[in-house]
Amino acid sequence: MSQAPLSLPLLGLVLAAIAIDLWVGDPRRLPHPVVGMGWMIARLERAWNHGSAAARRARGVLLTAVVVLGAYALAWGLLALLGRLDPWLALAAELWLLATTLAIKGLRDAARAVATPLGRGDLPGARRALAMIVGRDTVALDEGEISRGAVETVAENTVDGITAPLFWALLGGAPLALAYKAVNTLDSMVGYRNARHADFGWASARLDDLANWLPARLTALALWLGARGLPGHWRHRGALAATRREAPRHPSPNAGWPEAMVARLLGVQLGGVNRYGGVLSRRALLGEPLEALGVAHIGRAIRLMHGGWSAFLLLMLPAVLVREWLA
């Protein structure tokens, strides 16, 4: 388990990492652990994803174990080594590692990159920006559908990119947060239900579902709590019950929770028809269309995201205090 260097409480480290992420995000000139994870996953996928269905599933389990445990062990070993050399180096390394697991600034900037051209009527520019963050076809989307894609991305990635990394970081420091990012990266690369990955990515997808199960549900509650001071707070009435009812309709066991809550808090309807490579895909409808989706809802979703992760920290405080007491 991670040892906070210089006796700095883990909560302090995580708060400092949040500040770093909000300030600088992910500079492209600096190495990023997720890039290394992706490189390793791609190489092992090419080498191991062959043979019978049973063989592919077994090698997929091995891939998941190697990448996740490897990420944890490398982070723990690096911090232990640096701690012996110089505690200040270990502190700087853990702060950097923790910051790389977060995507608050990146998610905000990606959503704004869609909203900015959309706000000035530049639909082609907004479609291109949206295509950078979603897998669906964007070439023919109108303002409402572009806005829906951006709002859904902000809602879903509030878990993957912010609250779930915070959850695991607050329980186990940078090593456990990096292990979570390994799980998340595996799912994004091999966790598909297609002919190539249905068996090989089975373990990765199931572990990702498990790792996000509690954070996703806590995030829905945190979004509800964090929005209390925002305009439209009257929409809190019935939002918790509606989210519990609607979230299971989503094909993901976890993504429906933040999406359903954001839909309710914004007074819009998410889900519907998407196209992936020209193939039609229908998603369950979440929320009620009290307002027509538009560019303004992207900014409101960003505000909900910030309120959500802030409230999430408060929800995690009892667990953090228990951990510090036991340490």
C-alpha positions in Angstrom: 0.0 0.0 0.0 1.2 3.5 -0.8 3.0 5.3 2.0 2.5 9.1 1.9 6.1 10.6 2.0 7.1 13.1 4.7 4.0 12.0 6.7 1.8 14.1 4.5 -1.8 12.8 4.8 -3.1 11.1 1.7 -6.0 13.5 1.4 -3.5 16.3 1.2 -1.7 14.6 -1.6 -4.9 14.0 -3.5 -6.1 17.6 -3.1 -2.7 18.8 -4.4 -2.9 16.4 -7.3 -6.4 17.9 -8.2 -4.9 21.4 -8.1 -2.1 20.2 -10.5 -4.6 18.7 -12.9 -6.8 21.8 -12.8 -3.8 24.0 -13.5 -1.8 22.1 -16.1 -3.9 19.0 -17.1 -1.9 16.5 -19.2 1.0 18.4 -21.0 1.8 16.5 -24.2 5.6 17.0 -23.7 5.6 15.0 -20.5 5.4 11.1 -20.4 2.0 9.7 -19.3 1.6 6.3 -17.6 -1.6 5.6 -19.6 0.4 5.8 -22.9 2.8 3.2 -21.6 -0.2 1.0 -20.5 -1.7 1.3 -24.0 1.6 0.4 -25.6 1.8 -2.8 -23.5 -1.8 -3.8 -24.0 -1.5 -3.4 -27.8 1.6 -5.5 -27.9 0.2 -8.3 -25.7 -3.1 -8.2 -27.6 -1.4 -8.8 -30.9 0.7 -11.7 -29.4 -2.0 -13.4 -27.3 -5.4 -12.9 -29.0 -5.6 -16.0 -31.1 -6.6 -19.6 -30.9 -9.8 -21.1 -29.6 -12.4 -19.1 -27.6 -11.3 -20.8 -24.4 -7.7 -20.0 -25.1 -8.4 -16.4 -25.9 -10.4 -16.0 -22.7 -7.7 -17.5 -20.6 -5.0 -15.3 -22.2 -7.4 -12.3 -21.7 -7.5 -13.1 -17.9 -3.7 -13.3 -17.9 -3.5 -9.9 -19.8 -5.7 -8.3 -17.2 -3.7 -9.6 -14.3 -0.3 -8.7 -15.9 -1.3 -5.1 -16.8 -3.2 -4.3 -13.6 -0.8 -5.9 -11.1 2.1 -4.6 -13.2 0.8 -1.0 -13.0 0.4 -1.3 -9.2 3.8 -2.9 -8.6 5.7 -0.4 -10.8 4.1 2.6 -9.1 4.7 1.1 -5.6 8.3 0.1 -6.4 9.1 3.5 -7.9 7.8 5.4 -4.9 9.6 3.0 -2.5 12.9 3.5 -4.4 12.5 7.2 -4.5 11.6 7.3 -0.8 14.9 5.7 0.0 16.8 8.2 -2.2 15.0 11.4 -1.2 11.6 11.8 0.4 11.0 15.0 -1.7 11.5 13.0 -4.9 8.9 10.5 -3.7 6.5 13.3 -2.8 6.9 14.9 -6.3 6.5 11.5 -8.0 3.4 10.5 -6.1 1.8 13.9 -6.9 2.6 13.6 -10.5 1.3 10.0 -10.7 -1.9 11.0 -8.9 -2.4 13.9 -11.2 -2.0 11.7 -14.3 -5.0 9.6 -13.2 -7.3 12.7 -13.2 -8.9 14.4 -16.2 -10.9 17.3 -14.8 -9.2 19.9 -17.0 -9.1 17.6 -20.0 -12.8 16.8 -19.8 -13.7 20.4 -19.3 -11.5 21.6 -22.2 -12.8 18.8 -24.5 -16.4 19.8 -23.8 -15.6 23.5 -24.3 -13.9 22.7 -27.6 -17.4 21.4 -28.8 -19.4 24.3 -27.2 -17.2 27.1 -28.6 -17.8 26.5 -32.3 -21.3 25.4 -31.7 -22.1 28.6 -29.9 -21.1 30.6 -32.9 -23.1 28.4 -35.3 -20.0 26.5 -36.7 -21.6 23.1 -36.9 -18.8 21.5 -38.9 -16.3 22.7 -36.3 -18.4 21.4 -33.5 -18.9 18.0 -35.2 -15.1 17.7 -35.6 -14.5 18.5 -32.0 -17.2 16.0 -30.9 -15.6 13.3 -33.1 -12.5 13.6 -31.0 -14.3 12.5 -27.8 -17.0 10.1 -29.0 -17.1 7.0 -31.1 -20.4 7.7 -32.8 -20.7 9.2 -36.3 -20.9 13.0 -36.1 -20.9 14.2 -39.7 -24.7 14.8 -39.9 -25.5 15.8 -36.4 -27.5 19.0 -35.6 -27.0 21.3 -32.6 -29.2 19.2 -30.4 -27.5 15.9 -31.2 -24.0 17.5 -30.9 -25.0 18.9 -27.5 -26.3 15.5 -26.4 -23.0 13.8 -27.4 -21.0 16.4 -25.4 -23.3 16.2 -22.3 -23.3 12.4 -22.3 -19.5 12.4 -22.6 -19.2 14.8 -19.6 -21.6 12.8 -17.5 -20.1 9.3 -18.2 -16.5 10.5 -18.0 -17.0 12.2 -14.7 -16.8 8.7 -13.3 -14.0 7.2 -15.5 -11.9 10.3 -15.5 -12.5 11.9 -12.1 -14.4 10.2 -9.3 -13.4 6.6 -9.8 -9.6 7.6 -9.9 -10.3 9.7 -6.8 -12.1 6.8 -5.1 -9.2 4.4 -5.6 -6.5 7.1 -4.9 -8.1 7.9 -1.5 -8.1 4.2 -0.6 -4.7 3.3 -1.8 -2.7 6.3 -3.1 -1.0 6.5 -6.5 -0.4 2.7 -6.9 -4.1 1.8 -6.5 -5.2 4.8 -8.7 -2.7 3.6 -11.4 -4.1 0.1 -11.1 -7.6 1.5 -11.7 -6.4 3.4 -14.8 -4.9 0.2 -16.1 -8.3 -1.5 -15.7 -10.0 1.5 -17.5 -7.4 1.4 -20.3 -7.8 -2.3 -20.8 -11.6 -1.9 -21.1 -11.3 0.9 -23.6 -8.9 -1.1 -25.8 -10.1 -4.7 -25.6 -13.4 -4.7 -23.6 -15.7 -4.8 -26.7 -18.4 -7.3 -27.5 -17.3 -8.0 -31.0 -15.8 -11.0 -32.7 -12.2 -10.0 -32.0 -12.6 -9.1 -28.3 -15.7 -10.8 -26.9 -13.6 -13.6 -25.4 -10.2 -12.0 -25.1 -11.5 -8.8 -23.4 -14.1 -10.5 -21.2 -12.0 -10.3 -18.0 -11.0 -6.7 -18.7 -14.6 -5.6 -19.2 -15.9 -7.4 -16.2 -13.2 -6.0 -14.0 -13.9 -2.5 -15.3 -17.6 -3.0 -14.4 -16.6 -4.1 -10.9 -14.1 -1.3 -10.3 -16.7 1.4 -11.3 -19.7 -0.1 -9.7 -19.6 1.8 -6.4 -17.9 5.0 -7.7 -20.7 5.3 -10.4 -23.5 5.1 -7.9 -21.7 7.4 -5.5 -21.1 9.9 -8.3 -24.9 10.0 -9.1 -25.5 10.9 -5.5 -22.6 13.4 -5.5 -23.9 15.1 -8.7 -27.3 15.5 -6.9 -25.7 17.0 -3.8 -23.2 19.2 -5.7 -26.0 20.7 -7.8 -28.0 22.0 -4.8 -26.6 25.5 -5.1 -27.0 25.7 -8.9 -29.9 27.3 -10.8 -32.7 24.8 -11.4 -32.3 23.2 -8.0 -36.0 22.4 -8.0 -35.3 19.6 -10.4 -33.8 17.7 -7.5 -37.3 16.6 -6.6 -37.6 13.0 -7.7 -34.2 12.9 -9.4 -32.8 10.2 -7.1 -35.8 7.9 -7.6 -35.8 8.6 -11.3 -32.1 7.8 -11.6 -32.5 4.5 -9.7 -35.3 3.6 -12.1 -33.7 4.7 -15.4 -30.0 3.9 -14.9 -30.4 0.1 -15.4 -31.8 0.8 -18.9 -28.4 1.8 -20.1 -26.3 -1.0 -21.7 -23.5 -0.3 -19.3 -24.1 -1.3 -15.7 -22.4 1.9 -14.5 -22.6 4.7 -17.2 -26.4 5.0 -16.8 -26.1 6.3 -13.2 -24.3 9.6 -14.0 -26.1 10.1 -17.3 -29.5 9.6 -15.9 -28.8 12.0 -13.0 -27.3 14.7 -15.3 -30.3 14.3 -17.6 -32.7 14.8 -14.7 -30.8 17.8 -13.2 -30.6 19.5 -16.6 -34.2 18.8 -17.5 -33.2 17.2 -20.8 -33.5 13.8 -22.4 -30.3 11.8 -23.1 -30.0 8.6 -25.1 -31.7 7.8 -28.4 -30.3 6.9 -31.8 -26.6 6.9 -32.5 -24.7 5.6 -35.6 -21.4 3.8 -35.4 -19.7 3.3 -38.8 -23.1 3.8 -40.4 -24.7 1.1 -38.2 -27.8 2.2 -36.2 -27.7 1.8 -32.4 -30.6 2.7 -30.2 -30.0 3.7 -26.5 -32.6 3.9 -23.8 -34.0 7.4 -23.2 -33.0 8.9 -19.9 -34.6 11.9 -18.3 -37.5 14.1 -19.6 -37.3 16.7 -22.4 -38.3 19.7 -20.3 -35.9 21.7 -22.4 -34.6 21.1 -25.9 -30.9 20.2 -25.9 -28.6 23.0 -26.9 -25.2 24.5 -26.5 -26.0 26.0 -23.1 -26.5 22.6 -21.6 -22.8 21.7 -22.3 -21.7 24.5 -20.0 -24.3 23.5 -17.4 -23.0 19.9 -17.6 -19.5 21.1 -16.9 -20.8 23.0 -13.8 -22.5 19.8 -12.6 -19.3 17.9 -13.1 -17.3 20.3 -10.9 -20.0 20.2 -8.2 -20.1 16.5 -8.5 -16.5 15.7 -7.9 -16.3 18.3 -5.1 -19.3 16.6 -3.3 -17.7 13.2 -4.0 -14.7 14.2 -1.9 -17.0 15.0 1.0 -18.8 11.6 0.6 -15.4 9.9 0.7 -14.2 11.8 3.8 -15.3 9.2 6.4 -13.5 6.4 4.5 -10.4 8.6 4.3 -10.4 9.4 8.0 -10.8 5.7 8.8 -7.9 4.9 6.5 -5.7 7.6 8.1 -6.6 6.4 11.6 -5.6 2.8 10.7 -2.4 3.8 8.9 
